[in-house]
Amino acid sequence: MKLEFKEGFGLIYIDGELEKSVSVKRSFPNSHPDKYFSILNDENQELMFIESLERLNEGNRKILNKYFSRLDFKLKVTKVFKVKDEFGLRNWEVETSSGKRKFQSALDSWPIRVDENEFVLEDLNGDKYWIDLKYEFDEESRKQLSFYLD
């Protein structure tokens, strides 16, 4: 079994020459976010049950982490006006797919790398912001982000 994420198609389940578009459902998303997954076909039939992400090979584990980060993201960052560390918090002023936003994150909360060009940042309220470096950020936005993305 192999999983792939294809732009425009989503998550693909590959078994030999068979390729199927699938979704993944967490059985206990809050209490056990890294355990008990069902891989479902388009008819919502279970193709496979995964007890734990730890039992998957590294490639499939990365694909599922990318899949879940895309499902969980709420706002796509399109421009960064300012990022400033003050009083133990990091203050962000950004433009998103839903308009201008100001939010705060903890100083020790860094954007999490999803893949080569994508990051997810969580604010103090649990809202998630998706940063895609393939997006054509202006020079000032890239400058603001450069310190916070590895």
C-alpha positions in Angstrom: 0.0 0.0 0.0 1.2 3.5 -0.9 -0.3 6.9 -0.5 0.3 9.9 -2.7 -1.0 13.4 -2.6 -1.7 14.7 -6.1 -2.5 18.4 -6.7 -6.1 18.7 -8.0 -6.9 15.1 -7.1 -6.2 14.9 -3.4 -5.1 11.7 -1.6 -4.6 8.7 -3.8 -4.4 5.1 -2.5 -2.2 2.9 -4.6 -2.2 -0.9 -4.4 -0.2 -2.5 -7.2 -1.6 -1.0 -10.4 -4.9 0.0 -8.7 -5.2 3.8 -7.9 -8.2 5.2 -6.0 -9.1 8.6 -4.7 -9.6 8.3 -1.0 -10.2 10.2 2.2 -9.0 9.4 5.7 -11.1 9.6 8.8 -9.7 9.9 12.3 -11.7 7.7 14.7 -10.7 9.8 17.7 -9.4 13.1 16.5 -9.2 14.8 19.8 -8.1 12.1 22.2 -5.9 10.1 19.8 -5.0 12.3 16.8 -2.1 9.9 15.7 -4.1 6.6 16.0 -7.0 4.8 14.6 -7.6 5.9 11.0 -9.9 4.6 8.3 -9.0 5.0 4.6 -12.3 5.4 2.8 -13.1 5.2 -1.0 -15.5 7.6 -2.8 -18.5 5.4 -1.6 -17.3 5.9 2.0 -16.4 2.2 2.3 -13.3 1.3 4.3 -10.4 0.1 2.3 -8.0 -0.1 5.2 -7.7 0.5 8.9 -4.5 2.0 10.3 -4.0 1.6 14.0 -1.2 4.1 14.4 0.9 6.5 12.2 3.9 4.9 13.8 3.2 1.6 11.9 3.4 3.4 8.5 6.6 3.8 6.6 8.0 7.3 6.6 6.7 8.2 3.1 3.1 7.3 3.9 3.3 9.0 7.3 4.5 12.3 5.7 1.7 12.1 3.1 -1.0 11.6 5.8 0.5 14.5 7.9 0.3 16.7 4.8 -3.2 15.6 4.1 -4.4 16.4 7.6 -2.6 19.7 7.7 -4.5 20.7 4.5 -7.8 19.5 6.0 -7.2 21.4 9.2 -6.0 24.7 7.8 -8.5 27.6 7.8 -6.8 30.6 6.4 -4.3 30.9 3.6 -1.8 33.7 4.2 -1.3 35.9 1.1 0.6 38.8 2.5 2.5 39.6 5.7 2.5 43.2 6.9 4.2 42.8 10.2 5.5 40.2 12.7 6.7 41.6 16.0 7.7 39.9 19.2 6.3 41.7 22.3 5.6 40.8 25.9 6.1 37.1 25.4 3.9 36.9 22.3 4.4 37.1 18.6 2.0 39.6 17.0 1.1 38.9 13.3 -0.6 41.3 10.9 -1.4 39.4 7.6 -3.7 39.4 4.6 -5.5 36.0 4.2 -7.9 34.4 1.8 -10.6 35.9 4.0 -9.2 39.4 4.5 -6.9 41.2 6.9 -6.2 39.5 10.2 -4.3 40.3 13.4 -3.4 37.4 15.7 -0.9 36.3 18.3 1.1 33.2 18.7 3.4 32.1 21.6 7.1 33.0 21.1 8.0 29.3 21.2 5.3 28.4 18.6 7.0 28.2 15.3 5.4 27.5 11.9 5.4 23.7 11.3 6.9 22.5 8.0 4.4 20.3 6.1 6.5 19.8 3.0 9.2 21.6 1.1 7.2 24.8 0.5 4.3 24.7 3.0 4.0 25.6 6.6 1.1 25.7 9.1 1.0 28.2 12.0 -1.4 28.0 14.9 -2.4 31.1 16.9 -3.4 31.3 20.6 -7.0 30.6 19.8 -6.2 27.4 17.8 -6.9 28.9 14.4 -4.5 27.7 11.8 -2.8 29.7 9.0 -1.4 28.0 5.9 1.7 29.5 4.4 2.6 28.3 0.9 6.0 29.6 -0.4 5.0 28.6 -3.9 2.5 31.5 -3.6 4.0 34.7 -5.1 4.5 36.7 -1.9 5.8 40.3 -2.3 9.4 41.1 -1.3 8.3 42.6 2.1 6.2 39.5 3.0 9.1 37.2 2.2 11.4 39.3 4.3 9.0 39.2 7.3 8.6 35.4 7.0 12.3 34.6 6.4 13.2 34.6 10.1 10.3 32.3 11.1 10.5 29.6 8.4 13.5 27.2 8.4 
